[in-house]
Amino acid sequence: MPRSPRRYRPTHGDGRPVKITFGDMRQMGLRGVLVYCHCGHHTALTADRWPNDVRLSDVEPRFVCGGCGNRGADVRPDFASGSPPQFASQKRL
């Protein structure tokens, strides 16, 4: 079976992936984050506790999984927590 093409992931000069700040996320209208442990556990949190200048990747090592006890997680914007995209809104006649 052929492999799927790799997604382009922008990185810094030292190889770290570029992640957005909480301020960037709020400018997009997003209010929450999804936190995924490497074991498969996940949760949704509000992002109000972090200041605008903090990157999502800065808080990843601070999480401890309640299921397996491992430290570290992937933190991603929760697109379902924000306002719907403009093209998705429907006007009723």
Summary of the structure (lengths in Angstrom):
residues: 93
radius of gyration: 16.1
end to end distance: 49.6
largest distance: 54.2
contacts: 182
relative contact order: 0.22
helix: 20%
strand: 22%
